[in-house]
Amino acid sequence: MENIGVIFGGRSVEHEVSVITGMQIIENMDKSKYNPIPIYITKDGKFLSGESLKNFKAYKDQDFHDGVEVFFKPEYGNKNLYYVKHNPKKLFKAEYDSVEVYQKIDAIFFALHGTFGEDGCTQGLFELMGMPYTGCGVMSAAVGMDKVIMRKVFESEDIPMTKYKYFYREELKNLKGLIEKCKDLNFPLFVKPANLGSSIGISRVENALDLSKALEVAAHYDRKIIVEEAVVNPREINVAVLGYENDLRVSAAEEPLGFKDLLKYEDKYVSGSKGAKSSQKHQNKKLPAELKPELEKEIKELAKKAFSAIDGAGVARIDFLVDGDKAYVNEINTLPGSIAFYLYEVDGLMIKDLITRLIELGKERHSERAANNYSIDSNLFNMTSYGAKI
């Protein structure tokens, strides 16, 4: 049986959402194949593990009675999760605290949402270690997280999107200048932090005065701010893509009902509300969405195109804004809440099997990278004159 480290939490405004996703992974993982090891990153960046961290009640009560602070060593080939074993007596000088192996980890299952997790940062740690992990790699995760870079990549692939501008926080010192630069964008507009999800820091604005306030709100969450034209009276359509390279499976399409301009954070995640990822059955949505066959085909082809454009892996959800028969890609979410399991259950792929498939895809991607040659035989040190006087 393999030990799968499920990593979640993190230093992100999406911390709580990540905990919910992590709990769903741990609860639904195929226990005949895998032993889930919780790796919870606290809001101040500590890594914890322990049996109590498999229970959602522990997070509600903030009671991690058997929680052990753990860490990885960023050494290639070292797949151990460590902890510091304390020696309370210390009667002799030799009896120091010691570093011990907590668990050997065979692969990592990513359930980290937002900054320092979904953006490629933590993926980089596991690349250094040579550890297989689920989902996108460093580059594709970073591109998918940054709405500006994402749009530039999509533009290069002729993927339809609404018009936009972007700015840096420093430029807010000249608000009049920024508003002037947005003159060729048509109101209403959406103002967003470039590197966040979950509707945090996002505003819908109708005029220049609202735009000034919205830019300042977004700047609290990111140094880069994006301003996008809104689609008036849109339908929101979401689909997920599962796979790697040319082996891609597109999910059923969903349409959140009651969607008008913007789902708030609470709408998306509070159980029983219209967008609760923690309790998908309570969502107010049509699944599958009622779409004309031609439009549905176009949306699913664009979803695959967007996934491939960033070199995606694992599962991602692509969100669309539909205006009549015209579909615009709004964004790609490379680590969707609840790993978008509900979009696949419609077609018979249940969450347990989806989790297994994601672990397999993570190993497949790891094997391909491991086949690369990362060193060459060279006599450069002896050929160079550098250091001759040392």
N, C-alpha and C positions, 0 to 999 in steps of 0.2 A: 504494500500500500504506500502511496506517495504522500508526502507532507506538502500541502499547498498553503503557502503563506498568503492570507487574505489581508491586503493592506488598505486601510481606510482612515477617515478622520482628517487630520492635517491642518496646517496653518492657512485656512481659507474661510471666506464667508459662507462657503458651501459645506462646512464641516458637518453639520447635522444631517444634511442630505446624504453625504458620503457614508455616515454611520448606518443609515437606513439601508443603503445599497449593500454595504458590507455584511449586515445582518442577514439580508435576503440571500446573499451568496453562501454564507456559512450554513444557513438552515437548509438550503436546497441542493447543496453539492452532493454528488453521488458518494455516499459513505462506504459503498462496497469497493470503490476505487481510490478514494482520496480521504485524507485526514486533514481537515481545515485547521490551520493555525492562525488565530487572530493576531494581527499586527496593527494595533491602534496607535495612530499618531495624535497626541493631544494638541490642543490649540496653541500651546507654547512649544510644540515641536519635539516632545519626548515620545519615544517608541515604547509601548507597553504590550505585554502578552499575558495570557493566563486563561484558565477555564471560565472565569466569571465574565470575561470579555466576549464570550459567545452568546450572552444573554442580553437582550435589548433593555431589560429592566435596570441593568447595571449603569447604563448611560442616562436613563431617566433619573436614577437616584444618585448618580455620580459615586457609586460604591464599587470600587475595584479592589475588593479585599485580598485577592490573591494575585493582583497585578504585579508583574515583574518588569522592571525597566530593561529593555533589550536593545541590541544594536548589531549592525552588520559591519564587517571589515571590508573595505573596498579593494579587495585583492582578487585578481583573476583566478577563477577556479575554486574559490572559497565560498561554499554555499551554506555555511553555518550561521545560525542566529545565536548570538552570545548574550550572556548576562554576567554581572559581577557578583560573585558569591562572597558574601560578607562573613568575616570571622568575628563574632562578638566578643570572644575572650581575649585574643591577642596577648597571651601570657608570655610568649617569647617573640623575639624579633622576627623569627622565620615565619610566624603565623600571620601573614598579610592577607588582605582581601585578594581573591584570585578571580581571573576571568575564566568562565566555564562555558561549554557549549550548551545552549538551551534546547535547540532543536536543529537538526539538519533539514534544510528546505530544498525541495526538488523543483519548485516553480512558484512564481508569484502571480496571484490573481489581483489585478488592479481594480479597486473600488474607490479610488481617490478622485474626488471632483474638484475642479477649480485650480487655483494657483498652487504651485509647489507639488503638483501631482498629475493633473490632467494636461499640464503644459510642457511635459517632457523632462522636468527637473529630476524627479525620482526615477524615471526610466533610465536616465543617465547613470545613476548609481548602479543599477542592475546590469547595464551594458558593461561597466567597468569590471563587475564581478563575473561576467559570463553566465548570468542567471536567466533562464527562460522566464518570460512574463507575458501576460495576456495584453491584447490591445495594440495600439499604435506604438511605433518606435519614437525616438527622441524628436526627429525632424518632423514627422507627420503630426505628432501630438502638439508640437509647438505651433505649426502652421494652422492646425485646426482650432487652436485656442485663441490665436490673435486674429480678430475679425478683419483687420486691415490687410495683413499678409495673406490670409485666406482669400479675401476678395481679389487680390492681385493675382494669385494663382488661378482662381476661377476665371478671371478675365482672360488669362492667357489660353484657356481652354474653351473660350466662347460660351461659358455657362451664363445664362441670363440672370441678372441681378438688378436691383434698383440703383439709381445714381447715389453717389456718396461723396463726402469729403472727410478728411481726418486731420487732427491737430494734436499738438503736444501740450501738456499742462503749462509749460513755461509761456506758451503763446496767449494764455488767458489774461496776461497783463494788458493785452490790447484787445479787449472784447469787441470793440467797434470794428477792428480790422477783421476779426474772425467772422462776425456777422456779415460783413461786406463780402467775404470770400464765399459765403453760403448763398449769395443772392441768386445764383443760377439753379439752386435746388428749390423745388416747389413744396410749400407747406401742404399738409402736415408733415413733420419730420420726426424721426426717432433719434435720440441722442443716447449713446451707450459707451461705457468703458470698453476698451478694445479687448480686454483679456478677462472678462467675467461672464458668467452665465446666471441662470436662475432668476432673471429679470432684475437683478440687483443693480442699482445705480442707473436704470434705464428710465427715460422720460419721453413722453409723446408731447410735441409742442406744436402750437398753431400759429405763433407769431414770433417776431424778433425778441420781444421782451421775455417770453417764455424760454426762448433759445438761450439767452444769457444765463438764466437761472439753471437750466438743465446742464449746460456746459460745466458750471461750477459743481453741481451735484456729481456728475460723472468723474470729474477730476479728483474727487475724494477717494476713488477706488482704483484709478489707473493713471499713469502718466500719458497715456495715449487715448484719445477720444475720437469716436467715429460718429458722423452725422449722416443719416440715411433718409432718402425719400420714403415716405410711407405709401402703401397701397391703400387707396380709399375703399372702405367696405370689403376687405379681403376675406377669403376663406383660408384658414390655416390647414395645411395638409402635411402630415409627417409620415415618413417611411424610414425603416432601418435597413442597413446593408450589412451582411455577415459574410466574412471570408477573407481571402488574401489573394493578391494579384488577380488572375483571371477567373478564379473560382469564387464567384459572388452569388449570394442569395438575397433577394430583396423581399422584405416583409410585406404584409398587408398594409394598406394605407389607413391612417386614422384622421378624423376631423374632430378636434375639440369643439364642442358646441357651446354657445354663449360667448365664444371668442369675438371680441370687437376690435380692440386696439392693442391690449397688452395684458397678459396674465401676470398678476402680482406674485411675489414669492409665496405668500400664504395660499393663494389659489392653487399653486403647483404642488405644494408639499404637505399641507395640513390634512390629515386623514378625514375623509368625508367631504372635502371640498371638491370643486370641479376639476382640479388637476392633481390630486394627491398621488404621488408616485409610490407612496408607502401603502396605498390601498387602491390599486388600479380599478377594481370592480366598482368603486364609488365614483369614478370619473364620469362626467357628463360629456359623452363623445359618441361619434358613430365609428364603429370598427367592425367590418371594413367601411370606409367612407364611400358614399355614393358619387361615383365619378363616371364621366363618359369614357368609354374604352380607349379612345384616342388620347385623352388627357391623362388617364391613369398610366398608359404605356409611356407617354412622354416623361411623366414625373419619375417613374421607376428607372428609365434610361438615364435621366439627368442625375438621379441619386447615385447610380453606379459610376457615372462619369465624375461626379464630385468626389466620391470615395477614392477612386483611382487617381485623381488629380493630385491628392495629397499623399499618395502611396499609403493608403489606409490599411489597417489590419485589425482583425477581431470583429467588433461590432460598432457601428456608428449610426446615429440617427440624423437624417437630413430633413430640415424643416423648410417648407415651401410656403409662399404667399401666392394665392391664386386670384387673379382678376379676370373673371369670365372664363375664357379658354386659354388664358396666358398664365404660365407658371414661372415664378421667380424663385431661385434658391435664396433663402434667407440666411441660413448658416448650417454648418455641420457640427455635430456634437460628438466628439470622438470617444466620450465615455458617458453615454446616456444614463440617466437615473434608472435604477432597477435593470440595467443592461438591456432595456427595451424588450424584456421577455414577453410582455403582453402582446406585442405586435407580431410575434412568431407563434404564439399559442393558437391564434386564429387558424393557422395553417397546419397545426398539429405538432409543432416543435415545442415541447414543454421545457420549463426553466431548467430542470435537472440536466436534460440533454444539451441545452444551449450552453450551460456552464461547462460541461464536458467538451463540447466542440470548441469553445474559446480556449480552454487549456491546450487542446490538441493544436490549434492554430498558433498559439504562442510558442509551442515547441517546434512547430514547422518553421516559423520565422527565425527562431533561434538557430536551428540546424543550418539554415541557409547562410546566416551571417557567420556561423562557426566555420563554414567551408571557405571563407575568404582567407587570403594570405595576408597577414598583418606584419610580416617582417621579411627582410631579404638579407642574404649573406653579403657583407660589404667589408672592404678593407679601407674604408674612408679614414679611420683614425690614423692609420699608418701612412696614408697618402697625403694627408694635409700637413701644411707647415705650421698650423696653429698649435701653440703650446711648446714650440721648439726651445724657447728661452726659459721655460719653467724649470 
